[in-house]
Amino acid sequence: MTTPRPPAARKAPHRIEQLGRVRIDDYAWMKDEAWQEVLRDPKVLRPDIREHLEAENAYAKAMLASTQDLQATLFAEMKGRIKEDDSSVPAPDGPFDYYVRYDAGAEHPIHARRPRGAADGEEVLLDEPALAAGKAFFQVGAASHSPDHALYAWAADDQGSEYYVITVKDLASGEVLGTPVQSAYGGFVFSPDSQWLFWIWRDDNARPSKVFRRSARGGEDVLVYEEPDEGMFLGLAVTADDSHVLIHVGNQETTELWLIPAVDPTAPPVVAEPRRTGIKYDLDHWTDRWVIRTNDDGAVDFKLSVSTADIPAKATWADWIAHRPGRYVTGFIPYAGHLVRAERVDALDRLVVTARDGAEHVIAFDEEAYALGLEGGYEYDTPVTRFVYQSPTTPRRWFDYDMASLQRTLRKTQEVPSGHDPERYLARRLTARAADGAEVPITLLMLKDTPQDSSAPVLLYGYGAYGHAMEPAFSIRNLSLVDRGWIWAVAHIRGGSDKGWGWFLDGRREKKPNTFTDFTACADHLVSEGYATAGRIAAYGGSAGGMLMGAVANLRPELWGAVIAAVPFVDVLNTMSDTTLPLTPPEWPEWGNPLDDPAAYDTIAAYSPYDQVGPRAYPPILATGGLSDPRVTYWEPTKWVAKLRDNTTGSAPVLLKINMEAGHGGASGRFDFLKEIAFDYAFAIWALEGNWKP
């Protein structure tokens, strides 16, 4: 049988001079000059680029042809663990219970409500399967009823480009009200009086830059707020007590909140506390006071302050829950009689309930590794909050918790139709030591009878960016590897907030290399402790975690038996130098600005996976992407793969798979997405078993 030959990408050297430094990019031609148009309509992609991407897809398919049955089996296993006719726990709001449910076999949910406490009387609010029919991609980014329960709105994207269309309908008549909002960012809110819809406009460079207001029943859009700094994101919310509409402005290190009083929703917004570089804060209104979560005054892991002023400027803040290093306050939800805050200590979550009189108690669990998420609800004047508990071995469980009586009521346990016995599995927490002495947690999941003699194949997952923590959650997908004798490992590396906000700060900008060396330290620890063998570890990460994959492939190629980089951010220097791209100015606080700062240029150039590709024996690599992805553009993995093939001194294959009908999140359906995961897992098995070798 003849081994397929990879596509030959032409070279067209492009010279870039920047801050007195020069680099040559042989594959710059892969970026379509009209990329903004491609986001909105992929059919206009330049023909030579399309031809190359289709050739890459054909090559990846041919190379993995022997895994077709395995992919089908993996997909069937994962699908078999999903309850097909599933539904959410109803969320009460006034006279109704609101929920989403899936019909058997459906890729998308139905949004519905029924009279509160009733078992029947369903009213369908939004039929996603009907809207998705005939579309290759369809995703609802947000959906909500108005506070008076008369209207329903949703934001839909049928391209994967994250340009959303917001539609509002009258629930009594079923009539669509007004002209749907175009080029929206996805999020929206109704004013508490249900008269107005606030939404965010996304410009031609896919950036959220303006907030508009229109009558909820249709009408002219009125500009409410325009953000002059292209490096800021925008968001919308309503306070828990319905007293204000909030406009959130911020990036990775700086935030600012603007307030619109609910009693006068057409009033111009007023800033709470003006932005100060490096200071983050968010706030909510708790009946008679503001509660502010902030890192101000050196509170690296955040503290809570309160203000009784109408406009909660910094001068009015009084410390309430003091900063404690290593206890990261991740968020809070106020209710009429209580406030619940979420905290994380050493990569484990807990919830703390505080009554109006100041009395506190803790909600926690005893497993070695678990995740605890605060879900809340629609209602403010209630003693009941909702949280979700899970662990690598334990499926999700939804609890309603009475904050006054301390009574937990189990509302739902995630069903695994094909069967799941937690007693078959073992979850462990290990600690690796990084080169600088930092202690890096690792969460493991394995069968109890998996041998711990370095013979088991290992998948090591990592992310390490933006302060996102990798929670030790339950996954129906990971079990398909674990049940085959694999060890699934998660590296809680710097750049995430797994051990607090300082853990994030130690893995960004000039300290970004800590993220990469933490990951390799975790791999080395697994080897030294007898869980893994160098060359028998599959490294896996996506987006900024895909950057991690590219970096560790350059740093320690001998460690990996496979590298899977999903929508990988690998062309870091070029992307952070291109101000037309959606995320470039907002992400300079994360990576540095290589246009103005020579030190940032040199730091990025020293780790940027695309720029650091060189003559070394790379392991088998799979890169994936989405043609209409506005976050990590399709040309990043495409260029990277071409350069890897041109430089590798080994014979291991380098594969590229581009979804020509989706964006950053891949396929939109709950089952279609699993086919992409099955493809990734089949590649890992194929690579570690050595099936690629001639």
Phi and psi in degrees as a GROMACS rama.xvg file:
@    title "Ramachandran Plot"
@    xaxis  label "Phi"
@    yaxis  label "Psi"
@TYPE xy
-77.8472  131.422  THR-2
-73.5946  129.696  THR-3
-59.546  148.785  PRO-4
-99.5182  136.53  ARG-5
-70.0133  153.781  PRO-6
-59.433  142.158  PRO-7
-95.3753  108.441  ALA-8
-82.418  126.975  ALA-9
-68.7493  151.782  ARG-10
-103.347  135.724  LYS-11
-138.504  83.359  ALA-12
-52.0083  126.244  PRO-13
-119.963  118.756  HIS-14
-88.9024  129.583  ARG-15
-123.304  121.542  ILE-16
-110.785  128.898  GLU-17
-152.744  122.991  GLN-18
52.985  37.0812  LEU-19
77.9315  6.11819  GLY-20
-111.51  149.518  ARG-21
-125.153  136.044  VAL-22
-136.157  153.637  ARG-23
-114.985  125.272  ILE-24
-113.184  107.133  ASP-25
-72.6895  -18.3418  ASP-26
-121.768  23.4829  TYR-27
-60.7798  -24.2998  ALA-28
-62.4035  -16.8815  TRP-29
-73.138  -13.344  MET-30
-84.5856  115.954  LYS-31
-68.0323  128.191  ASP-32
-59.8245  -27.9914  GLU-33
-100.145  43.1216  ALA-34
-61.8205  -31.0112  TRP-35
-61.8072  -39.8448  GLN-36
-68.8431  -35.2447  GLU-37
-63.8989  -37.4983  VAL-38
-56.9779  -41.5791  LEU-39
-82.2014  -29.1484  ARG-40
-149.161  91.8583  ASP-41
-59.3598  -16.1335  PRO-42
-66.2756  -17.6188  LYS-43
-90.0341  6.70702  VAL-44
-55.2475  139.194  LEU-45
-56.6162  133.952  ARG-46
-56.835  -39.3954  PRO-47
-68.0299  -32.0784  ASP-48
-71.3936  -44.2083  ILE-49
-58.3256  -43.5076  ARG-50
-60.4956  -41.3829  GLU-51
-66.9686  -44.0976  HIS-52
-63.3347  -40.7215  LEU-53
-66.1808  -34.9248  GLU-54
-67.0326  -38.7796  ALA-55
-63.8996  -44.1981  GLU-56
-61.1977  -40.5872  ASN-57
-65.8936  -39.087  ALA-58
-65.8217  -45.1193  TYR-59
-61.4802  -41.4693  ALA-60
-64.0403  -41.6533  LYS-61
-67.0987  -42.3826  ALA-62
-63.4544  -34.101  MET-63
-101.747  19.6351  LEU-64
-58.2543  -34.8511  ALA-65
-69.4558  -11.3461  SER-66
-99.6614  7.23493  THR-67
-56.1194  -46.2099  GLN-68
-65.625  -39.1976  ASP-69
-63.6065  -43.2741  LEU-70
-58.8865  -44.3969  GLN-71
-63.2378  -39.4122  ALA-72
-66.9103  -45.3573  THR-73
-60.1692  -44.6838  LEU-74
-60.7115  -45.3716  PHE-75
-61.9886  -38.9786  ALA-76
-62.8519  -48.6667  GLU-77
-66.1056  -42.7811  MET-78
-62.9663  -35.8982  LYS-79
-67.0137  -16.3977  GLY-80
-90.5997  -1.29436  ARG-81
-102.71  128.434  ILE-82
-72.2163  112.383  LYS-83
-69.1603  -35.3712  GLU-84
-101.741  50.7124  ASP-85
-81.3768  162.999  ASP-86
-150.692  155.884  SER-87
-79.4703  164.029  SER-88
-70.0705  125.644  VAL-89
-58.1128  140.565  PRO-90
-106.545  114.135  ALA-91
-72.5181  142.542  PRO-92
-153.043  104.475  ASP-93
60.3254  -124.303  GLY-94
-82.2064  -1.13188  PRO-95
-128.22  157.847  PHE-96
-106.939  126.991  ASP-97
-106.136  142.69  TYR-98
-161.677  168.183  TYR-99
-121.843  150.881  VAL-100
-145.524  156.229  ARG-101
-112.855  134.944  TYR-102
-78.6396  154.297  ASP-103
-57.1743  129.63  ALA-104
85.3172  -9.39236  GLY-105
-76.582  139.584  ALA-106
-80.5305  -26.641  GLU-107
-127.27  155.467  HIS-108
-89.6016  166.601  PRO-109
-105.113  131.763  ILE-110
-95.3169  132.54  HIS-111
-150.142  170.072  ALA-112
-146.168  163.472  ARG-113
-149.522  163.922  ARG-114
-54.902  142.288  PRO-115
-57.9942  127.224  ARG-116
81.2844  -4.2246  GLY-117
-87.2103  155.972  ALA-118
-95.5502  -11.5509  ALA-119
-140.856  -167.6  ASP-120
85.1022  31.3294  GLY-121
-64.9437  140.018  GLU-122
-121.989  119.724  GLU-123
-76.8752  127.402  VAL-124
-97.3504  -38.654  LEU-125
-150.215  123.997  LEU-126
-103.566  88.6332  ASP-127
-62.1573  -42.2972  GLU-128
-56.6124  -36.7147  PRO-129
-67.746  -41.1459  ALA-130
-69.9822  -30.4629  LEU-131
-83.6528  -12.1933  ALA-132
-56.0827  128.204  ALA-133
82.1334  -1.26334  GLY-134
-102.001  136.982  LYS-135
-69.9362  -27.7921  ALA-136
-140.565  138.374  PHE-137
-157.16  130.512  PHE-138
-148.306  131.502  GLN-139
-94.4578  119.054  VAL-140
-84.2942  -30.4182  GLY-141
-156.111  149.344  ALA-142
-153.401  137.77  ALA-143
-161.325  149.458  SER-144
-89.5901  156.754  HIS-145
-74.7968  155.915  SER-146
-58.0029  -27.0831  PRO-147
-88.8078  4.1964  ASP-148
68.8565  12.9555  HIS-149
-94.0891  -22.983  ALA-150
-124.165  158.306  LEU-151
-138.203  134.796  TYR-152
-128.851  149.364  ALA-153
-147.965  151.682  TRP-154
-113.524  122.115  ALA-155
-123.899  143.824  ALA-156
-126.051  121.225  ASP-157
-110.861  22.9667  ASP-158
-128.317  -25.9019  GLN-159
88.7378  2.60273  GLY-160
-86.6216  -8.50856  SER-161
69.3696  18.7497  GLU-162
-88.9159  113.581  TYR-163
-102.075  152.794  TYR-164
-111.591  124.813  VAL-165
-101.636  125.712  ILE-166
-118.744  139.289  THR-167
-121.771  133.184  VAL-168
-128.372  153.094  LYS-169
-83.2568  123.096  ASP-170
-73.8113  -23.086  LEU-171
-74.8236  -43.4655  ALA-172
-99.1821  -19.4594  SER-173
78.7261  3.86782  GLY-174
-77.0514  135.976  GLU-175
-75.4333  129.897  VAL-176
-98.551  117.79  LEU-177
71.6961  -174.83  GLY-178
-84.31  128.276  THR-179
-54.5791  145.677  PRO-180
-70.5613  132.093  VAL-181
-105.689  157.335  GLN-182
53.957  43.4903  SER-183
-90.2589  158.885  ALA-184
-80.9921  -17.6481  TYR-185
123.508  -48.6023  GLY-186
-85.0118  152.08  GLY-187
-157.865  164.666  PHE-188
-142.907  148.711  VAL-189
-85.1695  145.624  PHE-190
-67.1915  152.595  SER-191
-57.7285  -23.4193  PRO-192
-87.599  2.29392  ASP-193
69.2687  8.79845  SER-194
-89.9665  -18.9302  GLN-195
-132.564  149.336  TRP-196
-116.134  124.625  LEU-197
-102.989  134.862  PHE-198
-146.342  165  TRP-199
-114.143  132.012  ILE-200
-90.2543  138.122  TRP-201
-107.733  124.562  ARG-202
-80.915  -174.867  ASP-203
-66.9839  -19.138  ASP-204
-96.2423  16.8181  ASN-205
67.034  26.5073  ALA-206
-102.935  139.636  ARG-207
-76.1757  118.764  PRO-208
-132.537  -14.315  SER-209
-141.173  147.241  LYS-210
-109.171  130.167  VAL-211
-117.748  160.066  PHE-212
-129.436  140.343  ARG-213
-141.098  159.895  ARG-214
-57.2424  136.722  SER-215
-62.1428  -20.098  ALA-216
-99.6642  16.8371  ARG-217
101.966  150.089  GLY-218
147.586  -168.138  GLY-219
-72.181  141.404  GLU-220
-84.908  129.635  ASP-221
-113.591  129.021  VAL-222
-67.3934  126.083  LEU-223
-104.315  -41.0936  VAL-224
-152.149  137.246  TYR-225
-125.866  126.652  GLU-226
-90.8365  117.338  GLU-227
-76.519  -20.8401  PRO-228
-93.2428  113.724  ASP-229
-69.8383  -4.84052  GLU-230
-91.7468  8.29091  GLY-231
-112.369  145.17  MET-232
-94.5635  160.308  PHE-233
-122.465  148.226  LEU-234
-146.45  162.657  GLY-235
-129.37  147.096  LEU-236
-158.404  168.193  ALA-237
-123.309  137.888  VAL-238
-61.36  155.335  THR-239
-58.8223  -34.2454  ALA-240
-92.1753  11.1498  ASP-241
61.8863  26.3505  ASP-242
-89.8415  -20.7461  SER-243
-149.076  150.311  HIS-244
-92.6814  136.923  VAL-245
-115.219  135.024  LEU-246
-108.116  120.454  ILE-247
-101.624  126.404  HIS-248
-120.272  132.522  VAL-249
178.613  167.486  GLY-250
-133.979  -159.002  ASN-251
-67.9442  -18.3228  GLN-252
-128.184  -8.47893  GLU-253
-139.913  136.968  THR-254
-135.398  162.03  THR-255
-153.239  136.556  GLU-256
-115.626  137.684  LEU-257
-116.361  141.225  TRP-258
-115.76  137.454  LEU-259
-126.125  119.017  ILE-260
-69.36  137.856  PRO-261
-64.1414  -27.0588  ALA-262
-72.4274  -14.8112  VAL-263
-144.584  72.0125  ASP-264
-68.1785  -10.847  PRO-265
-94.7915  2.56245  THR-266
-69.3253  149.586  ALA-267
-65.9039  144.488  PRO-268
-66.9867  149.885  PRO-269
-121.469  134.517  VAL-270
-71.9817  139.45  VAL-271
-77.019  -66.6679  ALA-272
-131.997  120.072  GLU-273
-57.494  147.519  PRO-274
-61.7577  140.718  ARG-275
-132.591  125.228  ARG-276
-53.7103  128.098  THR-277
91.7714  -7.68226  GLY-278
-105.841  123.4  ILE-279
-109.919  140.977  LYS-280
-153.194  148.803  TYR-281
-134.945  161.708  ASP-282
-149.606  162.545  LEU-283
-150.413  160.861  ASP-284
-103.68  128.312  HIS-285
-114.662  70.9257  TRP-286
65.4881  -65.1884  THR-287
-123.735  10.2233  ASP-288
-156.688  156.867  ARG-289
-91.9247  141.544  TRP-290
-112.224  129.03  VAL-291
-122.035  125.076  ILE-292
-99.1481  124.073  ARG-293
-151.045  157.02  THR-294
-103.173  15.1199  ASN-295
-64.9994  158.064  ASP-296
59.9094  35.5241  ASP-297
78.6054  13.3931  GLY-298
-81.6519  76.0739  ALA-299
-55.5487  -42.2197  VAL-300
-96.369  16.7878  ASP-301
74.335  151.387  PHE-302
-138.765  170.788  LYS-303
-111.448  133.988  LEU-304
-121.146  166.531  SER-305
-130.481  155.335  VAL-306
-145.635  136.267  SER-307
-102.087  6.58361  THR-308
-76.6386  155.699  ALA-309
-62.8338  -42.5201  ASP-310
-112.625  109.596  ILE-311
-80.8337  69.7697  PRO-312
-71.195  160.382  ALA-313
-53.2111  -36.3564  LYS-314
-63.5599  -17.3724  ALA-315
-99.0642  -0.865871  THR-316
-77.581  137.34  TRP-317
-124.4  132.218  ALA-318
-59.6311  139.946  ASP-319
-125.035  -67.1748  TRP-320
-100.376  107.087  ILE-321
-67.0211  155.493  ALA-322
-68.9299  135.222  HIS-323
-131.374  111.284  ARG-324
-53.359  133.031  PRO-325
91.0742  -12.9115  GLY-326
-106.614  100.335  ARG-327
-88.6209  115.61  TYR-328
-82.5156  107.881  VAL-329
-91.1644  -19.6318  THR-330
171.586  177.606  GLY-331
-158.253  157.725  PHE-332
-133.047  123.285  ILE-333
-89.8956  143.36  PRO-334
-123.987  169.663  TYR-335
-55.5675  -42.909  ALA-336
-106.692  -7.38048  GLY-337
-147.314  164.583  HIS-338
-133.078  133.218  LEU-339
-112.718  126.532  VAL-340
-116.099  147.492  ARG-341
-104.263  136.419  ALA-342
-130.898  155.898  GLU-343
-134.011  129.204  ARG-344
-130.078  120.825  VAL-345
52.184  47.4043  ASP-346
68.133  19.8236  ALA-347
-126.632  141.528  LEU-348
-94.701  156.025  ASP-349
-152.594  160.316  ARG-350
-118.372  139.905  LEU-351
-122.306  124.95  VAL-352
-102.533  127.699  VAL-353
-119.959  124.569  THR-354
-80.5277  166.444  ALA-355
-60.2899  -27.3679  ARG-356
-85.1103  1.92456  ASP-357
97.4375  -9.80899  GLY-358
-66.6342  138.166  ALA-359
-125.852  150.508  GLU-360
-148.592  161.774  HIS-361
-112.783  140.32  VAL-362
-107.129  118.045  ILE-363
-148.552  168.988  ALA-364
-131.92  168.9  PHE-365
-106.226  -2.53213  ASP-366
-65.9065  157.889  GLU-367
-65.6918  -32.9073  GLU-368
-145.354  127.212  ALA-369
-158.076  168.685  TYR-370
-126.653  138.794  ALA-371
-131.514  114.352  LEU-372
-116.03  136.945  GLY-373
-89.6661  120.404  LEU-374
-102.748  -29.3759  GLU-375
67.1449  -144.716  GLY-376
177.351  -170.829  GLY-377
-81.4551  -29.1817  TYR-378
-93.3302  143.585  GLU-379
-97.8105  -45.6784  TYR-380
-87.708  71.8308  ASP-381
-148.875  146.716  THR-382
-85.9561  1.80394  PRO-383
-107.712  127.877  VAL-384
-115.398  169.052  THR-385
-128.797  137.46  ARG-386
-137.248  162.626  PHE-387
-122.038  128.312  VAL-388
-114.272  140.016  TYR-389
-159.526  164.368  GLN-390
-147.092  170.896  SER-391
-55.6362  -27.4716  PRO-392
-101.589  -17.231  THR-393
-111.904  120.554  THR-394
-59.4435  162.117  PRO-395
-61.1004  140.792  ARG-396
-131.058  128.287  ARG-397
-98.2221  126.21  TRP-398
-118.168  135.794  PHE-399
-92.8435  131.218  ASP-400
-123.14  119.754  TYR-401
-82.7996  111.11  ASP-402
-71.6507  -19.1052  MET-403
-86.1381  -45.5592  ALA-404
-91.5703  -10.9519  SER-405
66.0888  23.5297  LEU-406
-89.8117  127.923  GLN-407
-97.2566  134.558  ARG-408
-122.38  116.072  THR-409
-72.2043  118.562  LEU-410
-97.2731  -28.1546  ARG-411
-164.023  144.332  LYS-412
-119.632  131.399  THR-413
-57.7212  122.661  GLN-414
-86.8873  139.445  GLU-415
-117.903  93.5656  VAL-416
-55.9569  -34.5277  PRO-417
-78.9031  -5.51939  SER-418
104.023  140.492  GLY-419
-153.423  124.003  HIS-420
-114.531  104.205  ASP-421
-57.0881  -25.2015  PRO-422
-70.7254  -13.7553  GLU-423
-77.1284  -14.6877  ARG-424
-114.567  158.991  TYR-425
-130.435  126.17  LEU-426
-110.593  134.582  ALA-427
-133.412  153.084  ARG-428
-116.464  118.526  ARG-429
-111.191  169.714  LEU-430
-135.028  120.836  THR-431
-96.5753  153.085  ALA-432
-108.861  121.035  ARG-433
-75.2902  169.207  ALA-434
-59.5504  -31.9359  ALA-435
-92.1303  9.15604  ASP-436
95.135  -7.7683  GLY-437
-63.0445  140.808  ALA-438
-97.0393  116.757  GLU-439
-107.213  117.34  VAL-440
-70.3076  148.114  PRO-441
-131.13  132.055  ILE-442
-105.687  129.314  THR-443
-113.908  145.886  LEU-444
-132.804  131.061  LEU-445
-155.43  164.614  MET-446
-69.103  147.663  LEU-447
-62.4787  -27.418  LYS-448
-96.8876  9.64138  ASP-449
-68.0788  126.606  THR-450
-65.6517  138.604  PRO-451
-106.161  58.521  GLN-452
-124.773  27.527  ASP-453
72.2327  6.47201  SER-454
-90.4339  -19.7293  SER-455
-75.8331  140.665  ALA-456
-69.645  147.564  PRO-457
-125.999  136.767  VAL-458
-109.231  122.332  LEU-459
-110.694  115.943  LEU-460
-103.301  142.625  TYR-461
-153.138  158.577  GLY-462
-134.519  -80.7253  TYR-463
74.0669  52.6945  GLY-464
-157.928  159.446  ALA-465
59.4416  10.1394  TYR-466
76.8528  13.202  GLY-467
-80.265  128.502  HIS-468
-90.1572  144.9  ALA-469
-93.7081  95.6246  MET-470
-75.4227  145.096  GLU-471
-76.2489  78.5273  PRO-472
-99.3034  170.678  ALA-473
-86.3269  138.306  PHE-474
-138.237  122.927  SER-475
-71.2449  -17.4895  ILE-476
-79.1456  -45.2074  ARG-477
-61.5085  -27.2251  ASN-478
-62.4419  -26.0568  LEU-479
-66.3191  -28.4876  SER-480
-84.3415  -44.9478  LEU-481
-59.7472  -40.8221  VAL-482
-66.6148  -16.3595  ASP-483
-93.7805  12.8967  ARG-484
91.7844  7.46432  GLY-485
-80.3753  157.919  TRP-486
-105.741  124.52  ILE-487
-96.5466  124.834  TRP-488
-126.76  140.2  ALA-489
-117.827  125.518  VAL-490
-95.2779  117.484  ALA-491
-89.8855  70.5452  HIS-492
-85.5878  164.141  ILE-493
-65.2791  150.818  ARG-494
107.431  -28.6398  GLY-495
-92.4791  178.51  GLY-496
-109.654  25.0409  SER-497
-56.3717  -33.7567  ASP-498
-115.434  26.0563  LYS-499
110.938  172.013  GLY-500
-68.3315  -28.7391  TRP-501
-64.4973  -29.7867  GLY-502
-63.5753  -36.7196  TRP-503
-68.633  -47.2043  PHE-504
-61.9714  -27.9783  LEU-505
-81.7891  5.4638  ASP-506
-134.601  32.4348  GLY-507
-135.568  165.455  ARG-508
47.7772  -123.581  ARG-509
-66.5091  -16.7798  GLU-510
-97.5472  9.09781  LYS-511
-57.2003  -35.9121  LYS-512
-56.4189  -22.4299  PRO-513
-58.1379  -35.2529  ASN-514
-58.2874  -44.3756  THR-515
-73.2951  -43.7467  PHE-516
-72.9671  -27.4606  THR-517
-61.2949  -42.5951  ASP-518
-65.2792  -44.8541  PHE-519
-67.812  -31.5291  THR-520
-64.0825  -37.2642  ALA-521
-64.3228  -42.2983  CYS-522
-63.1341  -44.2221  ALA-523
-61.6723  -38.1966  ASP-524
-66.2167  -40.7423  HIS-525
-62.0463  -35.6377  LEU-526
-68.9737  -47.4143  VAL-527
-67.63  -26.8152  SER-528
-90.5934  3.15551  GLU-529
84.547  14.6811  GLY-530
-90.7931  -23.3672  TYR-531
-145.555  167  ALA-532
-125.528  134.388  THR-533
-56.1147  134.718  ALA-534
89.2938  -4.86269  GLY-535
-121.272  27.1333  ARG-536
-115.649  128.783  ILE-537
-95.9338  120.482  ALA-538
-92.0788  136.603  ALA-539
-140.929  131.189  TYR-540
-167.03  157.427  GLY-541
-133.146  151.183  GLY-542
62.3598  -117.585  SER-543
-64.5529  -26.4806  ALA-544
-69.2339  -23.3163  GLY-545
-70.8353  -33.4267  GLY-546
-60.2909  -43.8458  MET-547
-54.8358  -44.0743  LEU-548
-61.5062  -44.6753  MET-549
-63.4897  -39.4859  GLY-550
-66.7711  -44.7376  ALA-551
-74.6672  -24.1549  VAL-552
-66.1071  -35.2332  ALA-553
-74.6702  -40.4215  ASN-554
-71.2218  -49.329  LEU-555
-137.788  65.223  ARG-556
-60.6691  -25.8192  PRO-557
-72.2754  -16.4892  GLU-558
-72.8044  -26.3048  LEU-559
-106.28  135.266  TRP-560
-89.9807  -15.89  GLY-561
-162.185  150.218  ALA-562
-130.67  123.819  VAL-563
-114.825  116.612  ILE-564
-117.712  101.807  ALA-565
-88.5212  131.902  ALA-566
33.3399  60.3449  VAL-567
-80.4008  133.138  PRO-568
-84.7655  85.6474  PHE-569
-113.261  -19.4072  VAL-570
-96.2467  58.4219  ASP-571
-65.1051  -43.9919  VAL-572
-65.9058  -45.1393  LEU-573
-66.6213  -42.4222  ASN-574
-66.5542  -43.0199  THR-575
-73.7327  -3.82722  MET-576
-105.282  0.0269339  SER-577
-109.768  99.0266  ASP-578
-74.9149  -6.80366  THR-579
-80.257  -17.8663  THR-580
-75.5477  147.259  LEU-581
-55.5604  -41.0854  PRO-582
-100.601  1.28803  LEU-583
-65.623  -62.6021  THR-584
-59.7321  -39.9259  PRO-585
-64.7142  -18.7407  PRO-586
-102.455  1.33967  GLU-587
-59.2397  -36.1337  TRP-588
-61.2212  -26.6436  PRO-589
-80.3125  -43.5936  GLU-590
-110.681  -23.6411  TRP-591
103.798  160.545  GLY-592
-106.73  101.465  ASN-593
-77.855  -1.25665  PRO-594
-82.0368  -32.4495  LEU-595
-114.221  -20.9486  ASP-596
-117.564  106.602  ASP-597
-57.9126  -37.1341  PRO-598
-65.3308  -39.6794  ALA-599
-65.1465  -41.4153  ALA-600
-56.9005  -48.8725  TYR-601
-67.668  -37.8635  ASP-602
-62.8009  -48.8127  THR-603
-63.7647  -44.2508  ILE-604
-60.5112  -29.966  ALA-605
-75.9251  -18.1836  ALA-606
-124.16  -15.0544  TYR-607
-50.9239  117.451  SER-608
-55.0301  -41.7842  PRO-609
-64.9614  -42.3877  TYR-610
-74.3939  -24.6339  ASP-611
-96.0183  1.64071  GLN-612
-58.8907  132.414  VAL-613
-151.355  -175.884  GLY-614
-73.0512  96.4275  PRO-615
-151.965  162.526  ARG-616
-85.5406  95.3058  ALA-617
-75.3187  148.841  TYR-618
-76.8907  174.874  PRO-619
-57.1148  131.472  PRO-620
-129.34  135.346  ILE-621
-120.094  124.02  LEU-622
-115.212  138.639  ALA-623
-125.683  158.332  THR-624
-159.407  175.195  GLY-625
-127.947  133.143  GLY-626
-61.8802  -36.2674  LEU-627
-102.546  25.9964  SER-628
-75.2675  118.25  ASP-629
-86.8341  -8.75072  PRO-630
-92.7988  -56.0865  ARG-631
-119.22  105.721  VAL-632
-67.1672  151.81  THR-633
-56.2581  -29.1616  TYR-634
-74.3622  -16.4607  TRP-635
-63.8314  -58.2386  GLU-636
-64.7708  -29.8495  PRO-637
-66.2692  -45.693  THR-638
-65.0224  -43.3173  LYS-639
-60.1819  -46.0427  TRP-640
-61.6218  -43.0481  VAL-641
-60.9432  -41.7332  ALA-642
-71.9  -36.8077  LYS-643
-59.9497  -46.7476  LEU-644
-62.8195  -34.8162  ARG-645
-73.6827  -21.5134  ASP-646
-110.075  -22.1288  ASN-647
-62.4188  141.012  THR-648
-98.2315  0.644348  THR-649
-105.612  -172.983  GLY-650
-111.168  3.72956  SER-651
-66.9836  142.815  ALA-652
-75.1132  150.316  PRO-653
-122.821  117.204  VAL-654
-115.726  150.332  LEU-655
-131.913  132.367  LEU-656
-130.976  114.304  LYS-657
-108.633  123.373  ILE-658
-76.2011  112.584  ASN-659
-80.0058  -0.929744  MET-660
-131.375  25.1598  GLU-661
-152.236  173.28  ALA-662
-114.277  -138.395  GLY-663
-65.0011  -35.856  HIS-664
-87.7264  2.24289  GLY-665
76.4061  -157.313  GLY-666
-59.0982  146.544  ALA-667
-89.1572  -26.9955  SER-668
-74.5252  151.472  GLY-669
-67.112  -26.6873  ARG-670
-93.5109  -40.1562  PHE-671
-57.6893  -37.146  ASP-672
-61.736  -35.0936  PHE-673
-65.1601  -27.8021  LEU-674
-64.5743  -34.5834  LYS-675
-70.0945  -39.4332  GLU-676
-64.6707  -41.5355  ILE-677
-61.052  -37.4697  ALA-678
-63.0101  -45.2178  PHE-679
-61.2739  -46.9869  ASP-680
-66.1417  -38.8033  TYR-681
-62.6621  -37.7984  ALA-682
-62.1518  -44.2925  PHE-683
-60.4393  -46.3141  ALA-684
-63.4008  -46.553  ILE-685
-58.221  -42.6846  TRP-686
-70.5051  -45.5629  ALA-687
-72.3629  -24.5237  LEU-688
-81.0599  -5.72086  GLU-689
77.4899  19.1475  GLY-690
-69.5712  -13.0429  ASN-691
-80.2601  -16.2523  TRP-692
-70.1983  137.843  LYS-693
